[in-house]
């Protein structure tokens, strides 16, 4: 049974409820504790609007300069190389730019159209190239005749490589969103919402979001120049923006909420044959894909390529236009993901055995660990132990690691403090990566990180907590309430799936689910027996011997609708259980 501390917010003030008599009290509680207090804010949140909420690419201060440089390259026959990354954000962003440029070339208004082969994509190999735009890569691009580089989801921390490319006669446009380094690559055109003086209002775009703005700007410019580019065609790029926004854990508020809302609409109608097939293979309903499907079914399959083989396999799946080839590529990705699941489970078991006796920061590492899996291992350890984690793999003298954190601890800070011991590092406060040369340097960097964690992390922060939203009686739950809650979707970062608490509910029935009885199905009733609802607990099969009919339990759960043989019913998805 759970030992987590359940945390519930205070009930909303009475005057707030009186101001909004048309909204259900449960919905009001959810809105209030998401920081939505003003009527206008609430209406914008509940009804995202593309024209109102999505910003023009022209709001990027250097967008016009970037657009003009791309068209200069297209008009003069210069080779353009899109440099993405090996995760879903970098893959999707490269795909967005590649398909936009391909469409522009195909819409060229006269016989002087550049050849499509002038636009190519480079995705780094996780083990050979590492993260970001590397110096050897810049020199290789120059040797291959590239004249314009567009980085996607990387580049802002690669000043040396960008400067070297400039020396060799190559220009660079950076489409990035990562934490800023001390020194920016000033020789590049920077499309990054966080650079000093940047006028773009949304500071939380993912890398694909930034790349999509450049693609939109290029499509607008093509129309101005007389290309037969349909008005609004940039919206068809939002399927990949929706995927990347979720997989890169961007807050689903403001513009991101609108991009995700409309992106899900596009994703459910996507024109990409490979993505259609990937959705089918993942088990998602191809007409009702949501953020959960992205986070747990679609995103992992895209990420699996960069973790296990090469990110290019996922890129090719997303941009391939032939139905038969796309189906083969999607099937291969699915197989790669199954391999990833099997290997990551085995590696996690080894890493978990190393945790005993560690302090507020967990550090695990091993010889020859697959570089693509250490981030997954770190994330699982954070979930299990409620502490920040660095997981690293040693390959020869090189240590490559990933960090995952808990709320309130910025994982990039200890890396900055230990910079003299690191070859390179970067990322976000909650997820980061680094490389160190030599065991001594690695251990010194981790020692600095551990000291910072001990000094800054309180025991209160590290207490295993589960934050719920509303305490409710089972008798107050019906399908109408579930539909009202759906109005708050899409759910994700900063707008999580609402969690409900019901106490002392009576267990009416207990049944195992799954071939190995790994899941649990309950029928739960309120105190008076007036309302009985089904509850499913995925992965809760271990409780079969602890829960019996007639027991009283407290439960935390999500609300949803289960459809079986055409019959609809409210179902609870268990998140935590206490006797």
C-alpha positions in Angstrom: 0.0 0.0 0.0 1.1 3.6 -0.7 3.2 5.6 1.8 2.9 8.8 -0.2 1.7 12.0 1.4 -1.5 13.1 -0.4 -1.6 16.9 -0.8 -4.9 18.6 -1.5 -5.3 22.4 -2.2 -7.6 24.6 -0.2 -11.2 25.0 -1.5 -11.7 28.0 -3.7 -12.9 31.2 -2.0 -16.7 31.7 -1.9 -16.5 35.1 -3.7 -14.7 33.3 -6.7 -17.5 30.8 -6.9 -20.1 33.6 -6.8 -18.4 35.3 -9.7 -18.8 32.3 -11.9 -22.2 30.7 -11.1 -22.3 29.1 -14.6 -19.3 26.9 -14.0 -19.4 23.6 -12.2 -17.8 23.8 -8.7 -15.3 21.0 -9.5 -14.2 22.8 -12.7 -13.9 26.1 -10.7 -11.6 24.3 -8.2 -9.4 23.1 -11.1 -9.2 26.5 -12.8 -8.5 28.4 -9.6 -5.6 26.2 -8.6 -4.1 26.5 -12.1 -3.9 30.2 -11.5 -6.9 31.2 -13.7 -8.8 33.8 -11.8 -9.9 36.4 -14.3 -13.0 35.8 -16.5 -11.1 36.6 -19.6 -8.3 34.2 -18.7 -10.8 31.5 -18.0 -12.6 31.9 -21.3 -9.3 31.9 -23.2 -8.2 28.8 -21.4 -11.5 26.9 -22.0 -11.8 28.1 -25.7 -8.3 28.3 -27.3 -8.4 30.4 -30.5 -5.8 30.0 -33.3 -6.1 33.6 -34.6 -6.1 35.1 -31.2 -3.6 32.9 -29.3 -1.0 31.8 -31.9 1.7 34.4 -32.5 3.0 35.4 -35.9 6.6 34.3 -36.8 7.4 37.9 -37.6 7.4 38.5 -33.8 10.9 36.8 -33.7 13.3 39.7 -34.0 15.6 38.0 -36.5 12.9 36.0 -38.4 13.0 38.2 -41.5 16.8 37.9 -41.6 16.5 34.1 -41.4 13.8 33.9 -44.1 15.8 36.1 -46.5 19.0 34.0 -45.9 17.1 30.7 -46.7 15.6 32.2 -49.9 19.0 33.5 -50.9 20.3 29.9 -50.6 17.4 28.5 -52.6 17.7 31.0 -55.4 21.5 30.7 -55.8 21.5 26.9 -55.5 23.4 26.7 -52.2 23.2 23.5 -50.3 21.2 23.7 -47.1 21.8 21.3 -44.2 19.2 20.9 -41.4 20.9 19.8 -38.2 18.4 18.2 -35.9 18.8 16.2 -32.7 18.2 12.5 -31.8 15.2 13.0 -29.6 11.5 13.4 -30.6 11.8 17.2 -30.5 14.8 17.4 -32.7 13.5 14.7 -35.1 10.0 16.4 -35.4 11.6 19.8 -35.9 13.9 18.6 -38.6 10.9 17.0 -40.3 8.9 20.2 -40.1 11.6 22.3 -41.8 12.4 19.6 -44.4 8.8 19.2 -45.5 8.2 22.9 -45.6 11.3 23.5 -47.8 10.3 20.5 -50.0 6.9 22.0 -50.5 8.3 25.4 -51.3 10.7 24.0 -53.9 7.8 22.0 -55.5 5.7 25.2 -55.7 8.5 27.2 -57.4 6.8 29.6 -59.8 9.1 29.0 -62.8 11.6 26.6 -64.4 14.5 27.8 -62.3 13.4 25.8 -59.2 16.3 24.4 -57.2 16.7 20.6 -56.9 15.2 19.1 -53.8 18.5 17.4 -53.1 20.0 20.7 -52.1 18.1 20.4 -48.8 19.3 17.6 -46.6 19.0 16.6 -43.0 21.7 15.5 -40.5 20.7 13.9 -37.2 23.6 13.2 -34.9 24.4 9.7 -33.6 24.1 9.6 -29.9 27.3 7.7 -29.3 29.5 8.9 -32.1 28.5 12.6 -32.3 26.9 13.3 -28.9 24.4 16.1 -28.3 24.5 19.3 -30.3 26.4 20.8 -33.3 30.0 19.4 -32.9 33.2 20.9 -34.3 34.0 17.9 -36.5 30.5 18.1 -38.0 31.0 21.7 -39.0 34.2 20.8 -40.8 32.5 17.8 -42.5 29.6 20.0 -43.7 32.1 22.4 -45.2 33.9 19.6 -47.0 30.6 18.4 -48.4 29.8 21.8 -49.9 27.1 22.9 -47.5 26.6 26.7 -47.4 23.7 27.2 -44.9 23.1 25.2 -41.7 19.8 25.4 -39.8 20.1 23.8 -36.4 16.9 22.6 -34.7 16.6 21.9 -31.0 20.4 22.5 -30.6 23.0 25.1 -31.5 22.7 27.8 -28.9 25.5 26.2 -26.8 27.7 25.5 -29.8 29.5 28.8 -30.4 32.8 27.2 -31.2 31.3 25.0 -34.0 29.2 27.8 -35.4 32.2 30.2 -35.4 34.3 27.5 -37.1 31.6 27.1 -39.8 31.6 30.8 -40.4 35.4 30.7 -40.9 34.9 28.0 -43.5 32.2 30.1 -45.3 29.1 28.6 -43.9 26.2 30.6 -42.3 24.1 29.2 -39.5 20.5 29.8 -38.4 19.8 28.5 -34.9 16.3 27.3 -34.0 16.6 26.4 -30.3 15.0 26.7 -26.9 17.5 25.3 -24.4 19.1 27.1 -21.4 21.4 29.9 -22.6 25.1 29.5 -22.2 27.3 32.3 -20.9 28.4 33.2 -24.4 26.0 33.1 -27.4 27.0 32.2 -30.9 26.8 35.8 -32.2 27.9 34.9 -35.7 24.6 33.0 -36.2 21.0 34.2 -36.9 19.3 33.3 -33.6 15.7 32.2 -33.4 15.5 31.5 -29.7 12.7 32.8 -27.4 15.1 33.4 -24.4 18.0 35.3 -25.9 18.4 38.8 -24.4 16.2 41.4 -26.2 14.1 38.8 -28.0 10.6 40.1 -28.7 8.8 36.8 -29.2 6.2 36.6 -26.3 6.1 32.8 -25.8 9.2 31.9 -23.9 8.3 28.2 -23.7 8.3 27.0 -27.3 9.9 23.6 -27.9 12.5 23.2 -30.6 10.0 22.0 -33.1 7.8 25.0 -32.2 10.7 27.4 -33.1 11.4 25.5 -36.3 7.7 25.6 -37.2 7.8 29.4 -36.9 10.6 29.5 -39.4 8.7 27.2 -41.7 5.7 29.4 -41.4 7.8 32.5 -42.1 9.2 30.7 -45.2 5.8 29.7 -46.5 4.5 33.3 -46.0 7.4 34.6 -47.9 6.8 32.1 -50.7 3.3 33.4 -51.1 4.5 37.0 -51.2 6.8 36.0 -54.1 4.0 34.4 -56.1 4.5 30.8 -55.2 1.3 28.6 -55.3 1.5 27.9 -51.6 -2.1 27.5 -50.1 -3.1 30.0 -47.4 -3.0 28.4 -44.0 -1.0 25.4 -45.1 1.4 25.9 -42.2 -1.3 24.4 -39.9 -0.6 21.0 -41.4 2.8 21.2 -39.6 1.1 21.3 -36.2 0.8 17.5 -36.0 4.6 17.3 -35.3 4.5 20.4 -33.1 1.8 18.7 -30.9 4.0 15.6 -30.5 7.2 17.6 -29.7 5.4 19.9 -27.2 4.3 16.9 -25.2 7.5 14.8 -25.4 9.7 17.8 -24.5 7.3 18.6 -21.5 6.5 22.1 -22.4 3.9 23.9 -20.4 0.4 23.7 -22.0 -0.6 27.2 -21.3 -1.0 30.3 -23.5 0.2 29.8 -27.1 1.4 26.3 -26.4 -2.2 25.3 -25.3 -3.5 26.7 -28.6 -0.8 25.0 -30.6 -1.4 21.7 -28.8 -5.2 21.9 -29.2 -5.1 22.6 -33.0 -2.1 20.3 -33.3 -4.1 17.4 -31.9 -6.8 18.1 -34.5 -4.2 18.0 -37.3 -2.6 14.9 -35.8 -6.0 13.1 -35.9 -6.2 14.0 -39.6 -2.4 13.8 -40.4 -1.4 13.5 -44.1 1.8 11.8 -43.2 1.5 8.1 -44.1 4.2 7.0 -41.7 2.7 8.8 -38.8 -0.7 7.4 -39.6 0.7 3.9 -39.5 2.7 4.6 -36.3 -0.5 5.7 -34.6 -2.3 2.5 -35.7 0.6 0.3 -34.5 0.8 2.0 -31.2 -2.7 1.0 -30.4 -4.1 4.6 -30.3 -7.5 5.3 -31.8 -6.5 7.1 -35.0 -9.4 9.6 -34.7 -9.1 10.5 -31.0 -5.3 10.8 -30.3 -4.7 12.9 -27.2 -1.7 13.9 -25.2 -1.6 10.6 -23.3 -1.3 8.7 -26.6 1.6 11.0 -27.5 3.4 10.7 -24.2 3.1 6.9 -23.8 2.6 5.5 -27.3 3.7 7.7 -30.1 6.5 9.7 -28.6 8.4 6.6 -27.2 8.4 5.0 -30.6 9.9 8.1 -32.2 12.4 8.4 -29.4 13.3 4.7 -29.6 15.2 5.2 -32.9 17.7 7.7 -31.4 18.1 5.5 -28.3 18.6 2.2 -29.9 19.6 2.5 -33.6 19.7 5.9 -35.3 17.3 8.9 -35.2 17.2 8.9 -39.0 14.9 5.9 -39.0 12.2 8.0 -37.2 12.8 11.0 -39.4 12.4 8.9 -42.6 9.1 7.5 -41.1 7.8 11.0 -40.6 8.7 12.4 -44.1 8.3 9.4 -46.3 5.4 9.9 -48.9 5.0 6.3 -50.2 2.3 4.3 -48.3 4.0 0.9 -48.6 7.5 2.2 -47.6 6.0 4.2 -44.7 4.2 1.1 -43.3 7.5 -0.8 -43.3 9.4 2.1 -41.6 6.7 2.4 -38.9 6.8 -1.4 -38.3 10.5 -1.2 -37.9 10.2 1.6 -35.4 7.7 -0.4 -33.4 10.1 -3.3 -33.2 12.9 -0.9 -32.1 10.6 0.3 -29.3 10.0 -3.2 -28.1 13.7 -3.8 -27.9 14.1 -0.5 -26.1 11.5 -1.5 -23.5 13.2 -4.9 -22.9 16.7 -3.5 -22.5 15.7 -0.5 -20.4 13.8 -2.7 -18.0 17.0 -4.8 -17.5 19.3 -1.8 -17.1 16.9 -0.2 -14.7 17.0 -3.3 -12.4 20.8 -3.1 -12.4 20.8 0.6 -11.6 18.2 0.4 -8.9 20.3 -2.1 -7.0 23.0 0.6 -6.8 20.9 3.2 -5.0 21.2 2.0 -1.4 22.9 4.4 1.0 23.0 7.4 -1.3 22.1 10.9 -0.1 19.7 13.5 -1.6 21.2 13.1 -5.0 21.4 9.7 -6.6 24.3 8.9 -9.0 24.4 5.6 -10.9 26.8 4.6 -13.7 28.1 1.5 -15.4 30.6 0.4 -18.0 29.1 0.1 -21.5 25.6 1.1 -20.6 23.6 2.1 -23.7 23.8 5.9 -23.9 20.2 6.1 -25.2 18.8 4.4 -22.1 20.5 6.3 -19.2 17.9 9.1 -19.4 15.1 6.6 -19.1 16.8 5.0 -16.1 17.3 8.3 -14.4 13.6 9.2 -14.9 12.4 5.9 -13.4 14.7 6.3 -10.4 13.3 9.8 -9.8 9.8 8.4 -9.9 10.6 5.6 -7.5 12.8 7.5 -5.0 11.6 11.1 -5.3 15.2 12.4 -5.5 17.2 14.0 -8.4 19.2 11.5 -10.3 22.3 11.4 -12.6 22.7 8.2 -14.6 25.9 7.8 -16.7 27.5 5.4 -19.0 31.3 4.9 -19.3 32.7 4.1 -22.7 36.5 4.0 -22.5 37.5 7.3 -20.8 34.3 9.1 -21.7 31.4 9.4 -19.3 28.1 10.4 -20.8 25.2 11.1 -18.4 21.6 12.3 -18.2 20.0 14.0 -15.3 16.4 14.1 -14.2 15.1 16.2 -11.3 12.3 16.8 -8.8 10.4 20.1 -8.6 12.4 22.8 -7.0 15.9 21.6 -8.0 17.4 22.9 -11.3 19.7 20.1 -12.6 21.7 22.5 -14.8 23.0 24.5 -11.8 25.3 21.8 -10.5 26.6 21.2 -14.0 27.4 24.9 -14.3 29.2 24.7 -10.9 31.2 21.7 -12.1 31.9 23.0 -15.6 35.7 22.8 -15.3 35.3 19.0 -15.0 32.9 18.6 -17.9 33.6 18.4 -21.6 30.1 19.7 -22.4 26.7 20.0 -20.8 23.2 21.5 -21.4 19.5 21.0 -21.1 16.6 22.1 -19.0 16.1 22.5 -15.2 14.3 19.1 -15.0 16.3 17.2 -17.7 19.9 17.6 -18.8 22.9 15.9 -20.2 26.7 16.1 -19.9 30.0 14.5 -21.0 33.1 14.1 -18.8 36.5 12.8 -19.8 38.1 10.5 -17.3 36.7 8.9 -14.1 38.4 11.4 -11.9 36.7 14.3 -13.7 33.3 12.5 -13.6 33.5 11.8 -9.9 34.6 15.4 -9.1 31.6 16.8 -11.0 29.2 14.4 -9.3 30.7 15.3 -5.9 30.0 19.0 -6.6 26.4 18.1 -7.6 25.9 16.0 -4.5 27.1 18.8 -2.2 24.7 21.3 -3.9 21.8 18.9 -3.5 22.6 18.3 0.2 22.8 22.1 0.8 19.7 23.2 -1.2 17.2 20.3 -1.0 15.2 20.1 2.2 13.7 16.9 3.5 10.3 18.4 3.1 10.9 18.7 -0.7 12.1 15.1 -0.9 9.1 13.7 1.0 7.2 11.5 -1.5 4.1 13.5 -2.3 1.1 13.1 -4.6 -0.7 16.3 -5.4 -4.4 15.8 -6.0 -7.0 18.4 -7.1 -10.4 17.7 -5.5 -11.9 15.5 -2.8 -15.2 14.2 -4.1 -17.9 11.6 -3.2 -18.6 8.9 -5.7 -22.3 9.8 -5.8 -21.3 13.2 -7.3 -19.6 11.6 -10.3 -21.4 11.1 -13.5 -20.7 11.3 -17.2 -21.7 15.0 -17.4 -18.9 15.8 -14.9 -16.4 13.8 -17.0 -17.4 15.8 -20.0 -17.0 19.1 -18.2 -13.5 18.1 -17.1 -12.6 17.3 -20.7 -13.0 21.0 -21.5 -9.7 21.5 -19.6 -7.8 19.3 -22.1 -5.3 19.0 -23.6 -3.6 17.9 -20.4 0.2 18.0 -19.8 2.8 20.1 -18.1 1.3 22.9 -16.0 -2.1 21.6 -16.8 -2.0 18.0 -15.5 -4.8 15.5 -15.8 -7.0 16.2 -12.8 -6.6 13.9 -9.8 -9.5 13.2 -7.5 -9.6 11.7 -4.0 -12.4 9.7 -2.5 -12.2 8.3 1.0 -13.6 5.2 2.8 -15.1 3.8 -0.4 -16.3 0.2 -0.1 -14.8 -2.5 -2.3 -17.7 -4.4 -3.9 -15.7 -6.7 -6.2 -12.0 -7.5 -6.9 -10.8 -9.1 -10.1 -7.4 -9.6 -11.8 -6.8 -8.2 -15.3 -4.1 -9.2 -17.8 -2.5 -12.5 -18.8 -0.2 -12.4 -15.8 -2.8 -10.7 -13.5 -0.6 -7.6 -13.5 -3.6 -5.2 -13.4 -6.4 -4.8 -10.9 -10.1 -4.1 -11.5 -12.4 -3.0 -8.7 -16.0 -2.1 -8.2 -16.3 0.7 -5.7 -19.3 2.0 -3.8 -19.9 5.1 -1.7 -20.9 4.9 2.0 -24.6 4.6 1.3 -24.2 2.3 -1.6 -26.0 4.7 -3.8 -23.3 4.8 -6.5 -21.0 2.0 -7.7 -18.3 2.7 -10.2 -15.6 0.5 -11.9 -12.0 1.3 -11.3 -9.0 0.0 -13.1 -5.5 -0.1 -11.6 -2.8 -0.7 -14.3 0.2 -2.3 -12.6 -1.7 -2.8 -9.3 -1.9 -6.6 -9.6 0.3 -6.8 -6.5 -2.6 -5.6 -4.4 -4.8 -8.6 -5.2 -3.8 -10.3 -1.9 -4.3 -7.1 0.1 -7.7 -6.0 -1.0 -10.9 -8.0 -0.5 -14.6 -7.3 -1.1 -16.0 -5.4 1.9 -12.7 -3.5 2.6 -12.8 0.3 3.0 -10.1 2.1 1.0 -9.0 5.6 0.1 -8.2 6.2 -3.6 -6.7 8.8 -5.9 -7.8 8.5 -9.5 -8.3 10.1 -12.9 -11.8 10.1 -14.4 -12.6 8.8 -17.8 -15.2 7.1 -20.0 -14.9 3.4 -20.8 -16.5 2.2 -23.9 -17.1 -1.6 -24.3 -19.3 -3.2 -26.9 -21.0 0.2 -27.5 -21.8 0.7 -23.8 -20.4 3.8 -22.2 -19.7 4.1 -18.4 -17.7 6.2 -16.1 -14.4 4.6 -15.0 -11.8 5.5 -12.4 -8.1 5.0 -13.3 -6.4 4.4 -10.0 -3.3 6.4 -9.3 -2.8 5.5 -5.6 -4.5 3.4 -3.0 -4.5 3.3 0.8 -6.3 1.0 3.2 
